[in-house]
Amino acid sequence: MGKVYRKQQIEGVTVPAVIHNRQYFWLNMAVYEDGTVSCWEKTDLCDIMRQLERGWLTFEIPEGESLSVHGLCTLEIISAEWNFDKESYRKFIENTVRSINHEMANIYETTQREKDKWQGKPCTRFVPHAPAGRFLLARPNKSFFVKVRQYHIGFSAFPTPFKLKENFGYETSDGRQMNIFLRQNGEIMLTSVSAFSDGTFSVDGLDGEEYISPDKIRELFNDDVLCVKPNDNETVSFGALGKARCKTIYDVLKDEKIKEIENELLRLQNKPDALETARQAYISYLIYPSEQNKEKLRSAYEAVPEHQRMYLGDMDTRDRDYIRILYTNDKREV
């Protein structure tokens, strides 16, 4: 018998949510037609209330607390009107699933094995093992056991935005989603912009065309329809969650956000983006540290959006060695 496998595409939608992990984080939470929910952890409809009860998943931010919006800004909540309590938010998630799976058929339920792997700590166990060409005995001796290291495993349900291609059949173009503010009809709303591999974009909640060009994205930024932060004390809509009057504590620059959006399109099209170009320039300089390579590195580094330069290295080094080379006279320690 030959070995085979299959892939299954499970579709869904995103809904507004907040993760509370020592501080509050904005989340476009994926809810799938099989009842799976992606709240930084893979969970399901049966487990949503537990996530709400333990405070990991929430639908509100207390006044005076800050909300981190990835790649965009940090907001302080001055005053707010939230629309849900725990039970009504759980029902909101359930109704979202029902809206895309009317029969509520083939609903997924996380097994205890998955929960144990997600919640468990690394441990060592012994499992029976037979050398090649030998069978396990009914009562194997100690030499037939090998030590196996078990690790803490997280099951992901990370979402991939997509759009249908215009040709015949059900072919899709994958996308990448980024946070953005949309200002229209006298209201500012926290929403998302998605780039797709076919070179188009969509803005969730934007009136008019469903898919727009890169030039249109720049035009919307220039017209302040798309923006990186609200005005101080402006009331922001958080979609179904409610509204809050906010103060901006930190925000990225508009031009840097546009660069990020354009870079995401390059990545989707399997082209070198600004981060990859900077990393290659860094390697070239280390191999041959000439003034010419240094200037190439400077140009490549400054083309990376400021808020993404920390990702040029690992979590410890970040972009410190780039800064050392370009803006100091310090010598590298080897």
C-alpha positions in Angstrom: 0.0 0.0 0.0 1.3 3.4 -0.9 1.5 6.4 1.4 -0.8 9.3 0.7 -2.0 12.5 2.4 -4.5 15.2 1.9 -4.9 18.9 2.7 -8.1 20.5 3.8 -8.8 24.2 3.6 -11.0 25.5 6.4 -12.4 28.9 5.8 -13.6 31.5 8.3 -13.9 35.2 9.1 -12.2 37.6 11.6 -13.9 39.3 14.5 -12.6 41.9 16.9 -11.1 40.6 20.1 -8.5 41.5 22.8 -5.9 39.3 24.4 -4.8 40.0 28.0 -1.3 38.7 28.5 0.0 41.0 31.3 -1.1 43.9 29.0 -3.9 44.2 26.4 -3.3 43.4 22.7 -5.7 44.0 19.8 -6.5 40.9 17.8 -8.4 40.3 14.5 -9.5 36.9 15.8 -10.0 34.1 13.3 -13.2 32.1 13.7 -13.5 29.1 11.3 -16.5 27.2 10.0 -15.6 24.1 12.0 -15.8 26.1 15.3 -12.0 26.5 15.7 -11.0 29.9 17.1 -7.5 31.4 17.0 -6.9 33.5 20.1 -3.1 33.2 20.1 -3.9 29.6 21.0 -6.0 27.1 19.0 -9.2 26.7 20.8 -12.9 25.8 20.0 -16.4 26.7 20.9 -16.5 24.4 23.9 -13.5 26.1 25.3 -14.3 29.8 24.6 -15.9 30.4 28.0 -12.9 29.0 29.8 -10.7 31.4 27.9 -13.0 34.3 28.9 -13.2 33.2 32.5 -9.4 33.0 32.9 -9.1 36.5 31.3 -6.9 35.5 28.4 -9.5 36.4 25.9 -11.6 39.5 26.5 -13.9 42.0 24.8 -13.0 45.1 26.8 -10.1 47.2 28.0 -10.5 48.9 31.4 -10.2 52.7 31.5 -6.7 53.9 32.2 -5.2 50.7 30.7 -3.3 50.7 27.4 -4.0 48.7 24.2 -1.1 47.6 22.0 -2.0 47.4 18.3 0.7 45.5 16.5 2.7 47.4 13.9 0.7 50.5 14.5 0.3 52.2 17.9 -0.4 51.9 21.6 -3.5 53.6 22.9 -4.6 54.6 26.4 -8.3 54.1 27.1 -9.7 57.2 28.6 -13.4 56.2 28.6 -15.3 53.5 26.8 -18.6 51.9 26.1 -18.3 48.1 25.5 -21.1 46.0 24.1 -20.6 42.6 25.6 -20.4 40.5 28.8 -18.8 37.1 28.9 -22.0 35.2 27.9 -23.0 37.5 25.1 -19.5 37.5 23.7 -19.4 33.7 23.7 -22.8 33.7 22.0 -21.4 36.3 19.4 -18.6 33.8 18.6 -21.1 30.9 18.3 -23.4 33.0 16.0 -20.4 33.9 13.9 -19.7 30.2 13.3 -23.4 29.6 12.6 -23.4 32.4 10.0 -20.8 30.5 7.9 -21.9 27.0 8.9 -25.7 27.1 9.0 -26.0 23.4 9.9 -23.2 23.6 12.6 -21.9 20.4 11.0 -18.4 18.9 11.6 -17.7 21.1 14.6 -14.2 20.5 15.9 -13.6 19.7 19.6 -10.1 19.9 20.9 -8.9 16.5 22.2 -7.4 16.0 25.7 -4.2 15.0 24.0 -3.9 18.4 22.3 -4.7 20.2 25.6 -2.1 18.2 27.4 0.6 19.1 24.9 -0.4 22.7 25.0 -0.5 23.0 28.8 2.2 20.4 29.7 5.8 21.0 30.7 8.8 19.5 29.0 9.4 16.0 30.4 11.4 12.9 29.7 9.8 9.4 29.3 11.0 6.0 28.2 9.4 4.2 25.2 9.9 0.6 24.0 12.2 0.4 21.0 13.4 -2.6 19.0 16.6 -2.5 17.0 16.2 -2.8 13.2 15.2 -6.3 12.2 14.0 -7.5 15.6 10.6 -7.7 17.2 9.7 -6.4 20.6 9.4 -9.0 23.3 6.2 -9.4 25.3 8.2 -8.3 28.3 11.1 -6.3 26.9 14.1 -5.8 29.2 15.6 -2.4 30.0 17.8 -2.4 26.9 14.7 -2.3 24.7 13.7 1.2 26.0 15.0 4.5 24.7 14.8 7.9 26.3 12.5 10.4 24.5 12.3 14.1 25.3 8.8 15.5 25.2 8.3 19.2 24.6 5.6 21.8 25.2 3.7 22.0 21.9 1.3 24.7 20.7 -1.3 23.9 18.1 -1.8 26.9 15.8 -4.8 28.0 13.9 -3.1 31.1 12.5 -5.2 32.7 9.7 -4.3 33.3 6.1 -6.3 36.0 4.3 -7.3 35.1 0.8 -9.3 36.3 -2.2 -10.7 34.3 -5.1 -8.9 34.5 -8.4 -11.1 35.7 -11.3 -10.4 32.7 -13.5 -12.6 29.6 -13.6 -12.6 27.4 -10.6 -12.0 27.9 -6.9 -8.4 29.2 -6.9 -7.3 31.6 -4.3 -4.6 34.3 -3.8 -3.1 34.3 -0.4 -2.7 37.5 1.6 -1.2 39.2 4.6 -3.2 41.3 7.0 -2.0 44.5 8.8 -3.7 46.8 11.3 -4.8 50.2 10.2 -7.2 53.0 11.1 -10.0 53.9 8.6 -11.5 57.3 8.7 -14.8 57.8 6.8 -18.4 59.0 7.4 -17.2 61.1 10.3 -15.9 58.1 12.3 -12.6 56.5 12.8 -12.4 52.7 13.1 -9.6 50.3 13.9 -9.6 47.8 11.1 -7.2 46.0 8.8 -5.6 46.2 5.3 -4.7 43.0 3.4 -2.2 42.7 0.6 -2.6 39.8 -1.9 -0.2 38.0 -4.1 -1.9 39.2 -7.2 -0.8 42.8 -6.4 -4.2 44.1 -5.0 -5.2 45.3 -1.6 -8.4 45.3 0.5 -9.4 47.4 3.4 -12.0 45.9 5.8 -14.9 48.3 6.0 -13.9 50.7 3.2 -16.8 52.0 1.1 -16.6 51.4 -2.7 -14.3 48.9 -4.5 -13.6 45.6 -2.8 -10.0 45.4 -4.1 -7.7 48.4 -4.8 -4.3 49.1 -6.3 -1.1 50.1 -4.5 -1.5 53.6 -5.9 -5.0 53.8 -4.3 -3.5 52.8 -1.0 -1.1 55.7 -1.2 -3.9 58.0 -2.2 -6.0 56.9 0.8 -3.1 57.7 3.1 -2.6 61.1 1.5 -6.3 61.9 2.0 -6.1 60.8 5.6 -8.7 58.1 4.9 -6.1 55.6 6.1 -4.1 56.7 9.1 -1.8 55.3 11.8 -3.4 56.8 14.9 -6.5 58.7 16.1 -6.4 62.3 17.2 -6.0 62.7 21.0 -9.4 62.3 22.8 -11.0 61.1 19.6 -13.6 58.3 19.9 -12.5 55.1 18.1 -14.8 52.4 17.0 -13.5 48.9 17.7 -16.1 47.3 15.6 -18.6 45.0 17.4 -16.7 45.4 20.7 -17.8 49.0 21.1 -16.2 52.5 21.2 -13.6 54.2 23.4 -12.1 57.7 23.7 -8.3 57.2 23.4 -5.0 58.9 23.8 -2.0 57.8 21.6 1.0 56.8 23.6 3.1 55.5 20.7 2.6 55.3 16.9 4.6 54.5 13.8 5.2 57.1 11.1 2.8 57.2 8.2 5.5 56.8 5.6 7.0 53.9 7.5 3.6 52.1 7.6 3.2 52.6 3.8 6.7 51.0 3.4 5.6 48.1 5.5 2.5 47.5 3.4 4.5 47.6 0.2 7.1 45.2 1.6 4.4 42.7 2.5 3.3 42.7 -1.1 6.9 41.9 -2.1 7.1 39.0 0.3 3.8 37.6 -1.0 5.2 37.7 -4.5 8.4 35.8 -3.4 10.5 38.9 -4.1 13.2 40.2 -1.8 11.7 42.7 0.6 13.5 45.4 2.5 14.4 43.2 5.5 15.9 40.5 3.3 17.8 43.1 1.2 19.2 44.6 4.4 20.3 41.2 5.8 22.1 40.4 2.6 23.8 43.8 2.6 24.9 43.1 6.2 26.4 39.8 5.3 28.2 41.4 2.3 29.7 44.0 4.6 30.9 41.5 7.2 32.6 39.5 4.4 34.2 42.6 2.8 33.9 45.7 5.0 34.6 48.3 2.4 33.1 51.9 2.3 31.1 50.9 -0.8 29.5 48.0 1.0 28.9 50.1 4.1 27.0 52.7 2.0 25.0 49.8 0.4 24.2 48.6 3.9 23.1 52.1 5.0 20.8 52.5 2.1 19.3 49.0 2.6 18.9 49.5 6.4 17.2 52.9 6.1 14.8 51.4 3.5 13.4 49.0 6.2 10.4 50.5 8.1 11.6 51.9 11.4 9.3 49.8 13.5 10.5 46.6 11.8 14.2 47.1 12.0 14.3 45.2 15.3 13.5 42.1 13.3 16.8 42.2 11.4 18.5 40.2 14.1 17.3 37.8 16.7 15.3 38.7 19.9 18.5 39.5 21.7 20.6 41.3 19.1 17.8 43.0 17.1 19.4 45.7 14.9 22.2 46.7 17.3 25.0 45.6 15.1 23.6 47.5 12.1 23.5 50.6 14.2 27.1 50.0 15.5 28.4 49.7 11.9 26.5 52.6 10.4 26.3 55.2 13.2 29.2 54.6 15.6 33.0 54.0 15.6 32.8 51.0 17.8 34.6 47.8 16.8 32.9 44.5 16.7 33.7 42.1 19.4 34.6 38.6 18.1 
